[in-house]
Amino acid sequence: MTLIRKWALKVSSAVVRYASPGCKEWAEGLAREVDFIEGDWAALSWAIGSTRVLLDRRQGSAGAKVPFKIPGAGEWIFWLMCFSQLFSNCCVAIRSTYEPERIGSALIASGWLYWGASSVLAWFQERRSPPRYEVEATLLFSRAKLERRLKRFRSVRRWFPVLATIAICSGLVLNIEGAFAGLHHVFSGVVIAGGLFAIRLECLDSPSKIEHRISLINRLIAQKRAEVND
């Protein structure tokens, strides 16, 4: 277990420990999800986000209605970045007379189009998530999300994120080689290294790891139902 993952678990444990009685089950549900989040930094971000539970000092049952979900600041910033990259590179691809620049901008635009569309689709799916304090419903939702990911990993769609990353990096290299004199190899090397790192992160997951997380969720669901029946 990495140090970042340990920090995430410690933060989640602290949230559960100090949550008010009415939000204890909500905090426990958020803490359980840390085990199923793929990236260590994403798990730490989730754990830090769960500290909002500490602001709710309910003493009774946590059964209040959840307001209509709207995109957060992170989503809006990412969508704006995708749109700006898509728009600017499409303009360059259409108007440029330098062939490598046109091809590079078209590749960059196609990559950002994929990431923007994927982000919007992911948000629409996450919008249907149940309230976090409904533990069993949250576990079922997490299992369905993992099952969709497993289905994608068993098809050609698994390689779409890799291809989008390669398209962006290839387009940037084409543009850099034509725009920077002297240091173009250095800038291109940085872009290629960053692209390889992003591809490596995407390839860390595998169907067997996803199946393992699904089995863990199934055990938690069975445990939760057994507690209710008792």
PyMOL commands that set and color helices and strands:
alter all, ss='L'
color gray80, all
select helices_A, chain A and resi 3-18+21-36+40-55+73-95+99-127+135-153+156-179+184-203+207-229
alter helices_A, ss='H'
color red, helices_A
deselect
rebuild
show_as cartoon
